[in-house]
Amino acid sequence: MKKLLALGLTVALALGLTACASNPAPAESTPPAETTPVAETTPAQSETPALEGTEINLGLLNGPTGMGAAKLLADNDAGETVNHYNVTMGSDPSTDIVPKLNSGELDIAALPTNVAANLYNKTGNVQLLALNTLGVLHILENGNTVNSLADLSGKTIYAINQGTNTEYVLDYLLTQNGLDSDTDVDIQWKTSEEVTTLMASGEIDLCMLPVPAATTVLMQNSDVRDAIDLSDAWTESGASGTFTMGCVVVRTQFAQEHPEAVEAFLQEYEASISYIKDNPEEGGQLIAQYGIVPKAAIATAAIPQANMVFVAGEDLKSISSYYEVLFAADPTSIGGSIPDDAFYYIP
């Protein structure tokens, strides 16, 4: 009887005080079948039907493609997101992310853009959900002999992420500058940790690294300089399309079954990227907190150089011209063909 009396008083107050009608105390409400009249008079409840959220298994990569998600992870831990994210962090997309997308262990995941196209062409079970990172590759030198890609002739350069955009973009740009990557330049492929350590310690003189690894080297060794920004080299080469390295994909089946959850993710992810870009100090702390970049100072310094973006919907198709360049350079780089329209998640 006391609960019914309390409910009656709540309804009466809601009718008499319109300004407070959108804030009934949920802790005092009874099961939905008994409170239908109150629910019908509360607009906030009808506009947010997914209050309980959807469990999403989210895969992220260390480095630039993961940086923009740091605020989303913090909000998730604070219980402030619509969806509930179970997060898997990885460093190698081919072993840490792709197999888990194929098995259904991950629902949404960050990938290099060429790996996303490759996976779609091979399996057809993913769609491009958002673009998140433009070009972040830099050639660093301990010296002053390399000022253009043509200057790499006869030299040894250490690089990372063989089989991703890194390799194919470098090959393409070397070709545009009259060099053969197999005969004119000695490219040594190693892990990011190995190249960063070797360059920062002065054991090697030339490397190609993405931000924030490049930022780490420049902060640790003052003798190293930023010799070539490959985004500038891409533009100077006359290549069509925007040099776009990172993206987020969704399993097609998950998107079909949970369109509201996917839409909520896109909104939360866009807000997260905006926050990190607009608040580099706080963003750097969050990026380090979640292990995306080891140190907050490096993350903060890298944010302005990380070329974080949020592109979704119809605008996703703008990457097609970039894929055309990769396909012309090496069709296997994107799985043998340029992805068709079904690749793009456009609700």
C-alpha positions, -999 to 999 in steps of 0.1 A, spaced: 0 0 0 28 24 8 44 18 -26 10 24 -44 5 56 -23 40 68 -33 33 61 -69 1 80 -67 19 110 -52 45 108 -80 19 109 -107 1 138 -90 33 158 -88 42 150 -124 8 165 -135 11 195 -113 48 204 -119 54 200 -157 90 211 -154 99 181 -134 79 155 -154 110 142 -173 128 132 -140 108 106 -121 129 87 -96 136 53 -113 146 38 -80 111 42 -67 93 29 -98 76 -6 -99 79 -31 -128 68 -17 -162 35 -35 -163 23 -16 -132 37 18 -143 25 21 -179 7 55 -173 39 71 -159 61 57 -187 38 71 -213 41 106 -198 79 105 -197 95 116 -230 131 108 -219 122 71 -215 107 68 -250 137 85 -266 163 62 -250 150 27 -254 185 11 -250 192 22 -215 205 -12 -206 228 -10 -236 243 -37 -258 274 -57 -250 300 -49 -277 333 -67 -279 356 -39 -291 391 -45 -305 417 -16 -305 453 -13 -316 481 4 -297 493 35 -314 475 61 -336 444 41 -345 436 35 -309 443 70 -295 409 85 -303 391 59 -284 407 67 -250 378 89 -238 353 63 -249 371 37 -227 371 61 -197 334 68 -201 327 31 -204 345 24 -172 325 51 -155 292 36 -167 285 67 -188 281 50 -222 249 36 -238 267 5 -249 289 -17 -226 323 -23 -242 345 -53 -235 379 -42 -248 407 -62 -264 439 -43 -270 464 -55 -296 496 -45 -314 495 -67 -345 462 -66 -365 470 -99 -383 472 -119 -351 454 -98 -324 424 -85 -343 416 -102 -376 413 -138 -363 389 -126 -336 367 -108 -361 366 -140 -382 356 -161 -352 330 -136 -339 350 -129 -307 350 -92 -317 321 -72 -330 338 -38 -338 375 -33 -343 402 -9 -354 423 -19 -384 447 -5 -410 426 6 -440 442 -19 -464 437 -48 -439 400 -39 -437 396 -40 -475 416 -73 -476 394 -89 -450 362 -78 -468 374 -91 -501 384 -125 -486 354 -131 -463 327 -105 -469 318 -105 -432 329 -70 -423 319 -34 -432 338 -2 -430 322 17 -401 344 48 -398 378 63 -409 398 74 -379 434 81 -389 450 99 -419 487 97 -427 511 95 -397 542 80 -412 576 99 -409 611 91 -421 635 100 -393 673 105 -398 702 108 -374 721 130 -399 713 154 -428 716 134 -460 679 125 -467 657 154 -477 636 135 -504 626 100 -511 651 99 -540 678 104 -514 671 69 -500 688 53 -530 716 29 -517 706 34 -481 692 10 -454 660 20 -437 643 3 -408 605 1 -409 576 -16 -392 542 -32 -401 552 -51 -432 520 -61 -451 500 -30 -441 496 5 -455 532 12 -443 548 -12 -468 525 -5 -498 526 33 -494 564 33 -491 567 11 -522 544 33 -541 562 65 -532 596 50 -539 584 40 -574 571 75 -579 606 88 -571 623 64 -596 634 38 -570 628 1 -568 622 -10 -532 637 -45 -539 669 -33 -555 676 4 -547 667 5 -510 675 -20 -483 643 -21 -461 647 -39 -428 613 -49 -413 612 -51 -375 588 -45 -347 578 -10 -335 596 -16 -302 628 -27 -320 630 2 -344 621 28 -317 648 15 -294 675 13 -321 668 48 -334 665 64 -300 697 49 -289 716 60 -320 724 24 -332 708 31 -366 706 63 -386 675 60 -407 639 46 -400 603 50 -409 579 52 -380 543 64 -374 533 88 -348 535 83 -318 565 60 -321 582 88 -342 574 113 -314 590 90 -289 623 89 -308 624 127 -314 618 133 -277 645 108 -266 673 116 -291 679 153 -300 702 143 -328 673 127 -347 653 149 -371 620 145 -389 634 142 -424 602 134 -445 565 135 -437 550 109 -460 517 127 -460 535 156 -478 553 131 -500 520 116 -509 506 149 -519 537 159 -538 536 126 -558 502 137 -573 485 106 -559 447 108 -559 428 103 -528 436 111 -492 464 91 -475 442 73 -449 458 47 -426 433 37 -400 397 28 -397 370 9 -377 351 -20 -391 320 -39 -378 310 -75 -384 282 -74 -409 260 -98 -389 264 -77 -357 255 -45 -376 223 -61 -390 212 -75 -356 221 -44 -335 217 -12 -357 209 9 -326 240 -2 -308 261 6 -339 246 41 -341 253 46 -304 289 35 -309 294 59 -337 281 88 -317 302 79 -286 333 73 -307 330 106 -326 326 124 -292 357 106 -279 379 116 -309 368 152 -305 376 152 -268 411 138 -273 419 163 -301 405 193 -281 420 183 -247 456 170 -254 467 172 -218 438 152 -204 437 131 -236 473 122 -232 467 110 -196 438 88 -208 458 73 -237 486 63 -214 461 50 -187 448 25 -212 482 15 -225 476 28 -260 508 48 -258 532 40 -229 537 75 -215 513 105 -211 539 131 -221 545 113 -254 508 108 -261 502 145 -254 529 156 -278 517 132 -304 481 142 -304 485 172 -327 505 150 -352 482 120 -350 458 131 -378 428 118 -360 395 122 -379 360 108 -378 345 100 -412 313 79 -415 282 74 -437 283 84 -473 317 102 -468 333 68 -463 333 63 -501 360 90 -503 386 63 -495 379 46 -528 404 67 -547 431 58 -521 423 21 -526 427 26 -564 462 38 -558 470 8 -537 454 -15 -562 474 -1 -590 506 -4 -570 499 -40 -558 464 -56 -561 472 -80 -532 475 -50 -508 437 -48 -506 428 -84 -514 428 -84 -551 400 -59 -559 386 -25 -549 358 -30 -524 323 -26 -538 295 -5 -522 285 -32 -498 318 -27 -480 306 7 -466 282 8 -436 256 34 -446 224 28 -427 
